[in-house]
Amino acid sequence: MKTIFEKSNGVDGVSIGECELGQFFPRELLRKDSIGLPQLSELEVMRHYKELSDRNFCIEKGFYPLGSCTMKYNPKVNEFLASLEGFCNLHPLQSDEDSQGALELMYKLQETLKQLTGMDAVTLQPAAGAHGELTGMMIVKKYFETKGETNRKKVIVPDSAHGTNPASAKMCGFEIIEVKSNEKGQVDTEALKSLLDKDVAAIMMTNPNTLGIFEEKVLEISKLMHDNGSLLYYDGANFNAIMGWTNPKLMGFDVVHLNLHKTFSTPHGGGGPGAGPVCVTEKLKDLLPSPIVEFDGNKYIRQYNIPQSIGKVRGFYGNFGVLVRAYAYILMMGKNLKLASADAVLNANYIKEKLKGTYDLPYDEPCMHEFVLSGEKQHHQGVSTLGIAKRLMDSNCHPPTVYFPLIVHEAIMIEPTESESKEVLDGFIDTMLKIAHEIEENPEEVLKSPQTTPIKRVDETLAARQPNLTYKGN
Ligand SMILES: *Cc1c(COP(=O)(O)O)cnc(C)c1O
């Protein structure tokens, strides 16, 4: 590199490239013109990025009741710990001897997740919930292959499930069979019974489910499945509702994924990074991806010798930084994890009770950490759920999850989490009531929202049909 600068007689990339890079790269691949980067001072660049970041909505700026996503507070100390030099400058190819601290953290996190889920073994490799589902379903598939039951090609998924569930099972080559929910928003066990035969490999369930309702018949369902020789997969995205109160093992599940970035506090707006560890019972232990971190009584090691492993599901060992944050959060909370779940459930029920007279509540049951309203009434008055979501943005509130789960028309799915104060919850309730009132009085005005955001109302249909993703727009 030194010669490149010595021989260069200009500061722009062109002369440097022309002068020396041709020695290393084919000439025809070298850039002929300047790339036209603006000449800016460091301060100006910093201000540019700060301004862009200010346009973002984030949990630091306001309430973020995004149902199914658990946008809880992410303690800043987690960031500090994840950025410690010993953690973030460690290379994944360094030896076990050189990586004892990191391996110890991973081992202890595995042990803690075992305790929380009741399961017997854990892999920390998957990088997201959906990736955990894929890993879990690969394990289910291999389990039946090793038993010679290759006829088990069907996976049952409730109609309230998150879309990743059927998608993950399908990616493993399973056929998806939908089971419907009953009038209480729970799996209809009679319908389930009628679907069971010897070709069913598993059911994928979320409990509490995506309506925020606890599946009361889960023990009956697990017995039905196991009697049929099938397995039960637990989508742990809603684990924030039950930490320390019960666990998937007690409910009869065989495979579980957790979303560390949801339940165990890692910022995940914008899609990542995440971690979706998979926990399994004893009989599935030998199928886990390798390596698993073990402790031999003296030191921590990466164990590659896993007899029937499905193989690796990710380069190296997962999103290590997320694991550090999750473990820091768990240690910091200790027994209060149980309290976090209790508060998350209390907060959701509080908002639900305050809003249910004004908005439709299709499943009027005590909820767990989230609940689903319907904006049907408001839709008839001229503003759909989408409009309500946009209006919330004018009150410094991130919209809830909308139009999911699919079984609720005009769905508005609200998850306040445990980390908000009563004042914030009351402020949100007031805003939701005010919006309903505005829709009755003057729906036209509501349809102009959002009015306070850097980008106002956009034509979402056009954007989806003709996406223009080029820089400066073309
Ligand atoms: C978020 C979520 C998932 C998928 O998790 P990702 O980490 O986003 O891949 C699966 N199921 C449910 C119920 C979820 O809420």
The ligand as an SDF file (V2000), in Angstrom:
LIG
                    3D

 15 15  0  0  0  0  0  0  0  0999 V2000
  -41.0890  -12.9370   15.6860 C   0  0  0  0  0  0  0  0  0  0  0  0
  -41.7870  -14.2160   15.5770 C   0  0  0  0  0  0  0  0  0  0  0  0
  -41.2290  -15.2880   14.8570 C   0  0  0  0  0  0  0  0  0  0  0  0
  -40.0010  -15.1720   13.9980 C   0  0  0  0  0  0  0  0  0  0  0  0
  -38.8800  -14.6910   14.6660 O   0  0  0  0  0  0  0  0  0  0  0  0
  -37.7480  -13.8890   13.8950 P   0  0  0  0  0  0  0  0  0  0  0  0
  -36.6650  -13.7350   14.8960 O   0  0  0  0  0  0  0  0  0  0  0  0
  -38.3460  -12.5930   13.4640 O   0  0  0  0  0  0  0  0  0  0  0  0
  -37.3200  -14.7200   12.7270 O   0  0  0  0  0  0  0  0  0  0  0  0
  -41.9110  -16.4880   14.8720 C   0  0  0  0  0  0  0  0  0  0  0  0
  -43.0650  -16.6310   15.5340 N   0  0  0  0  0  0  0  0  0  0  0  0
  -43.6360  -15.6140   16.2310 C   0  0  0  0  0  0  0  0  0  0  0  0
  -44.9180  -15.8580   16.9600 C   0  0  0  0  0  0  0  0  0  0  0  0
  -43.0070  -14.3660   16.2660 C   0  0  0  0  0  0  0  0  0  0  0  0
  -43.5750  -13.3670   16.9340 O   0  0  0  0  0  0  0  0  0  0  0  0
  1  2  1  0
  2  3  1  0
  2 14  2  0
  3  4  1  0
  3 10  2  0
  4  5  1  0
  5  6  1  0
  6  7  2  0
  6  8  1  0
  6  9  1  0
 10 11  1  0
 11 12  2  0
 12 13  1  0
 12 14  1  0
 14 15  1  0
M  END
$$$$
